[in-house]
Amino acid sequence: MLSPIALAGRLRRLLEVPLGGACATLGAQEPDENPKQAALKNIYSLGRNSCMSEKGHWEHVYKTKASDEVSWFQPHAKTSLDLIKKLEPDPEAHIMDVGGGASLLVDDLIASGYRNLSVLDISSSALEVTQKRLGVAANKVRWIVEDVIRLSLPKHSIDVWHDRAVFHFLTTSVQRDQYVKTVLNSVKPGGHVIVSTFATDGPEKCSGLPVQRYSAGSLHDQFGEPFVLLGHEYENHRTPFGTDQHFIYCYCRVVDA
Ligand SMILES: C[S@@+](CC[C@H](N)C(=O)[O-])C[C@H]1O[C@@H](n2cnc3c(N)ncnc32)[C@H](O)[C@@H]1O
């Protein structure tokens, strides 16, 4: 009987996948992933979770998977789009999709007439996918490759901050506090913040990474008094693999100065 590490070494040689020696642990299939790809992915993920940087993780995802092969794919980000249209009808409003990745939200925002759009992501590969898809329309968008935790934007330059499935990756209070500080610095008083995470009955992992799950109340608690909770919505997201993931969306107005 081979030990897990010996088995990992044998599989790695077989697949010619680089593997950091000290990180060899076999991962279990994660509930948000395509079961058909799970066996192969688990072999590759030997060492990935503990050895690869966060940015490296996301670059790898977008280099190796088509945008409709990831669990969070939506042909249209309908809940997000409807909320943005409801909260901010002004086509000149500055809307930022944080951790936008390869989401088609920006396509639909352009089609809806919004003219002042930014998409931020930690992964340049993700943004390249979206830029290629948009073609010349990509010139209408500001693209920012940055870790949201390190983001420094001109003060009060954003009218709508949108984040679907990024905040839930922040599993320490230090990261979350920094995120909230960044939102407060970036979003105008009177501007809007839409944050969506896995709900309390959502998966415990996303893209193989651990996440923090929230109710509407516990998500709003992370942001606190400067954010007036206007409402929340639940979404049952059907993944491309036919499984369901429960999301919560909270939307708030930043208090006027
Ligand atoms: C689960 S995906 C969601 C993508 C998109 N929002 C959607 O709903 O289709 C998470 C996205 O956040 C990006 N991301 C993860 N951590 C980030 C960080 N610290 N700063 C900026 N982007 C991040 C990833 O590259 C990825 O595109």
The ligand as a Tripos MOL2 file, in Angstrom:
@<TRIPOS>MOLECULE
LIG
   27    29     1     0     0
SMALL
NO_CHARGES

@<TRIPOS>ATOM
      1 C1        -15.7400   33.1310   -7.3970 C.3       1 LIG1
      2 S1        -15.0650   34.2490   -8.5530 S.3       1 LIG1
      3 C2        -16.4210   35.3430   -8.9050 C.3       1 LIG1
      4 C3        -16.2170   36.1060  -10.1950 C.3       1 LIG1
      5 C4        -17.3670   37.0760  -10.5430 C.3       1 LIG1
      6 N1        -17.5770   38.0610   -9.5050 N.3       1 LIG1
      7 C5        -18.6410   36.3410  -10.8260 C.2       1 LIG1
      8 O1        -19.5810   36.4300  -10.0210 O.co2     1 LIG1
      9 O2        -18.6860   35.6600  -11.8600 O.co2     1 LIG1
     10 C6        -14.0440   35.2600   -7.5180 C.3       1 LIG1
     11 C7        -13.2800   36.3090   -8.3100 C.3       1 LIG1
     12 O3        -12.6090   37.1710   -7.4100 O.3       1 LIG1
     13 C8        -11.2760   37.3430   -7.8030 C.3       1 LIG1
     14 N2        -10.5390   37.5700   -6.5470 N.ar      1 LIG1
     15 C9        -10.3060   36.6870   -5.5440 C.ar      1 LIG1
     16 N3         -9.6600   37.2860   -4.5350 N.ar      1 LIG1
     17 C10        -9.5040   38.5840   -4.8920 C.ar      1 LIG1
     18 C11        -8.9050   39.7020   -4.2660 C.ar      1 LIG1
     19 N4         -8.3380   39.6040   -3.0600 N.pl3     1 LIG1
     20 N5         -8.9130   40.8970   -4.9210 N.ar      1 LIG1
     21 C12        -9.4740   40.9990   -6.1530 C.ar      1 LIG1
     22 N6        -10.0580   39.9760   -6.8020 N.ar      1 LIG1
     23 C13       -10.0690   38.7720   -6.1710 C.ar      1 LIG1
     24 C14       -10.9080   36.0650   -8.5190 C.3       1 LIG1
     25 O4         -9.8400   36.2140   -9.4190 O.3       1 LIG1
     26 C15       -12.2130   35.7310   -9.2160 C.3       1 LIG1
     27 O5        -12.3120   36.3430  -10.4830 O.3       1 LIG1
@<TRIPOS>BOND
     1     1     2 1
     2     2     3 1
     3     2    10 1
     4     3     4 1
     5     4     5 1
     6     5     6 1
     7     5     7 1
     8     7     8 2
     9     7     9 1
    10    10    11 1
    11    11    12 1
    12    11    26 1
    13    12    13 1
    14    13    14 1
    15    13    24 1
    16    14    15 ar
    17    14    23 ar
    18    15    16 ar
    19    16    17 ar
    20    17    18 ar
    21    17    23 ar
    22    18    19 1
    23    18    20 ar
    24    20    21 ar
    25    21    22 ar
    26    22    23 ar
    27    24    25 1
    28    24    26 1
    29    26    27 1
@<TRIPOS>SUBSTRUCTURE
     1 LIG1         1 GROUP 0 **** ****
